[in-house]
């Protein structure tokens, strides 16, 4: 995958094996109780990103086994949405 980083005007190449890419929009806001982080130090989002709000578009990728992952800028935080 060739990825463009608009914040610092650079490119990166990743070896991922996705058969589909798309968007996912969470239907409800994240709250303090439902944040997907185990510790506060894992939360690297800016306060004003809007990522915790409902209908914020997240990029997702699916593989041939049916796993769908939300793709974050730090690959250690990628999470599986569902297994089909």
KEBATI-106290 format. One record per residue (C-alpha): residue number from 0; residue in three letters; x, y, z. Coordinates in steps of 0.1 Angstrom, whole numbers, plus 5000, padded with zeros to 4 digits. Layout:
REM residues N
<node><n>NUM</n><res>ALA</res><x>X</x><y>Y</y><z>Z</z></node>
...
***
This chain:
REM residues 84
<node><n>0</n><res>UNK</res><x>5000</x><y>5000</y><z>5000</z></node>
<node><n>1</n><res>UNK</res><x>5012</x><y>5035</y><z>4991</z></node>
<node><n>2</n><res>UNK</res><x>5000</x><y>5060</y><z>5018</z></node>
<node><n>3</n><res>UNK</res><x>5002</x><y>5098</y><z>5016</z></node>
<node><n>4</n><res>UNK</res><x>5006</x><y>5117</y><z>5049</z></node>
<node><n>5</n><res>UNK</res><x>4991</x><y>5152</y><z>5043</z></node>
<node><n>6</n><res>UNK</res><x>5004</x><y>5165</y><z>5076</z></node>
<node><n>7</n><res>UNK</res><x>5041</x><y>5164</y><z>5067</z></node>
<node><n>8</n><res>UNK</res><x>5037</x><y>5159</y><z>5029</z></node>
<node><n>9</n><res>UNK</res><x>5054</x><y>5125</y><z>5028</z></node>
<node><n>10</n><res>UNK</res><x>5047</x><y>5090</y><z>5015</z></node>
<node><n>11</n><res>UNK</res><x>5050</x><y>5055</y><z>5031</z></node>
<node><n>12</n><res>UNK</res><x>5049</x><y>5020</y><z>5018</z></node>
<node><n>13</n><res>UNK</res><x>5032</x><y>4992</y><z>5038</z></node>
<node><n>14</n><res>UNK</res><x>5031</x><y>4954</y><z>5031</z></node>
<node><n>15</n><res>UNK</res><x>4994</x><y>4947</y><z>5039</z></node>
<node><n>16</n><res>UNK</res><x>4972</x><y>4921</y><z>5023</z></node>
<node><n>17</n><res>UNK</res><x>4938</x><y>4936</y><z>5021</z></node>
<node><n>18</n><res>UNK</res><x>4913</x><y>4925</y><z>4995</z></node>
<node><n>19</n><res>UNK</res><x>4890</x><y>4955</y><z>5002</z></node>
<node><n>20</n><res>UNK</res><x>4893</x><y>4990</y><z>5016</z></node>
<node><n>21</n><res>UNK</res><x>4865</x><y>5013</y><z>5026</z></node>
<node><n>22</n><res>UNK</res><x>4850</x><y>5035</y><z>5052</z></node>
<node><n>23</n><res>UNK</res><x>4832</x><y>5028</y><z>5085</z></node>
<node><n>24</n><res>UNK</res><x>4812</x><y>5053</y><z>5105</z></node>
<node><n>25</n><res>UNK</res><x>4804</x><y>5046</y><z>5141</z></node>
<node><n>26</n><res>UNK</res><x>4766</x><y>5052</y><z>5147</z></node>
<node><n>27</n><res>UNK</res><x>4771</x><y>5067</y><z>5182</z></node>
<node><n>28</n><res>UNK</res><x>4796</x><y>5090</y><z>5200</z></node>
<node><n>29</n><res>UNK</res><x>4824</x><y>5074</y><z>5220</z></node>
<node><n>30</n><res>UNK</res><x>4821</x><y>5082</y><z>5258</z></node>
<node><n>31</n><res>UNK</res><x>4847</x><y>5079</y><z>5285</z></node>
<node><n>32</n><res>UNK</res><x>4834</x><y>5045</y><z>5293</z></node>
<node><n>33</n><res>UNK</res><x>4835</x><y>5032</y><z>5257</z></node>
<node><n>34</n><res>UNK</res><x>4869</x><y>5045</y><z>5245</z></node>
<node><n>35</n><res>UNK</res><x>4888</x><y>5016</y><z>5227</z></node>
<node><n>36</n><res>UNK</res><x>4921</x><y>5021</y><z>5247</z></node>
<node><n>37</n><res>UNK</res><x>4934</x><y>5000</y><z>5276</z></node>
<node><n>38</n><res>UNK</res><x>4953</x><y>5029</y><z>5291</z></node>
<node><n>39</n><res>UNK</res><x>4953</x><y>5067</y><z>5288</z></node>
<node><n>40</n><res>UNK</res><x>4989</x><y>5066</y><z>5274</z></node>
<node><n>41</n><res>UNK</res><x>4975</x><y>5048</y><z>5243</z></node>
<node><n>42</n><res>UNK</res><x>4952</x><y>5076</y><z>5234</z></node>
<node><n>43</n><res>UNK</res><x>4972</x><y>5096</y><z>5209</z></node>
<node><n>44</n><res>UNK</res><x>4943</x><y>5114</y><z>5192</z></node>
<node><n>45</n><res>UNK</res><x>4940</x><y>5152</y><z>5194</z></node>
<node><n>46</n><res>UNK</res><x>4911</x><y>5165</y><z>5215</z></node>
<node><n>47</n><res>UNK</res><x>4895</x><y>5183</y><z>5185</z></node>
<node><n>48</n><res>UNK</res><x>4898</x><y>5156</y><z>5159</z></node>
<node><n>49</n><res>UNK</res><x>4862</x><y>5146</y><z>5159</z></node>
<node><n>50</n><res>UNK</res><x>4871</x><y>5109</y><z>5157</z></node>
<node><n>51</n><res>UNK</res><x>4851</x><y>5102</y><z>5189</z></node>
<node><n>52</n><res>UNK</res><x>4819</x><y>5116</y><z>5173</z></node>
<node><n>53</n><res>UNK</res><x>4792</x><y>5096</y><z>5156</z></node>
<node><n>54</n><res>UNK</res><x>4795</x><y>5093</y><z>5118</z></node>
<node><n>55</n><res>UNK</res><x>4832</x><y>5102</y><z>5117</z></node>
<node><n>56</n><res>UNK</res><x>4846</x><y>5083</y><z>5087</z></node>
<node><n>57</n><res>UNK</res><x>4873</x><y>5057</y><z>5096</z></node>
<node><n>58</n><res>UNK</res><x>4893</x><y>5038</y><z>5069</z></node>
<node><n>59</n><res>UNK</res><x>4888</x><y>5000</y><z>5072</z></node>
<node><n>60</n><res>UNK</res><x>4905</x><y>4971</y><z>5053</z></node>
<node><n>61</n><res>UNK</res><x>4893</x><y>4936</y><z>5049</z></node>
<node><n>62</n><res>UNK</res><x>4913</x><y>4904</y><z>5041</z></node>
<node><n>63</n><res>UNK</res><x>4904</x><y>4871</y><z>5025</z></node>
<node><n>64</n><res>UNK</res><x>4896</x><y>4854</y><z>5058</z></node>
<node><n>65</n><res>UNK</res><x>4868</x><y>4879</y><z>5065</z></node>
<node><n>66</n><res>UNK</res><x>4886</x><y>4901</y><z>5091</z></node>
<node><n>67</n><res>UNK</res><x>4878</x><y>4938</y><z>5089</z></node>
<node><n>68</n><res>UNK</res><x>4902</x><y>4962</y><z>5106</z></node>
<node><n>69</n><res>UNK</res><x>4900</x><y>4998</y><z>5114</z></node>
<node><n>70</n><res>UNK</res><x>4933</x><y>5013</y><z>5101</z></node>
<node><n>71</n><res>UNK</res><x>4949</x><y>5038</y><z>5125</z></node>
<node><n>72</n><res>UNK</res><x>4981</x><y>5058</y><z>5119</z></node>
<node><n>73</n><res>UNK</res><x>4998</x><y>5035</y><z>5145</z></node>
<node><n>74</n><res>UNK</res><x>4996</x><y>4999</y><z>5134</z></node>
<node><n>75</n><res>UNK</res><x>4997</x><y>4987</y><z>5171</z></node>
<node><n>76</n><res>UNK</res><x>4962</x><y>5002</y><z>5176</z></node>
<node><n>77</n><res>UNK</res><x>4945</x><y>4985</y><z>5147</z></node>
<node><n>78</n><res>UNK</res><x>4914</x><y>4968</y><z>5159</z></node>
<node><n>79</n><res>UNK</res><x>4891</x><y>4941</y><z>5143</z></node>
<node><n>80</n><res>UNK</res><x>4855</x><y>4952</y><z>5137</z></node>
<node><n>81</n><res>UNK</res><x>4840</x><y>4919</y><z>5129</z></node>
<node><n>82</n><res>UNK</res><x>4846</x><y>4884</y><z>5116</z></node>
<node><n>83</n><res>UNK</res><x>4824</x><y>4871</y><z>5088</z></node>
***
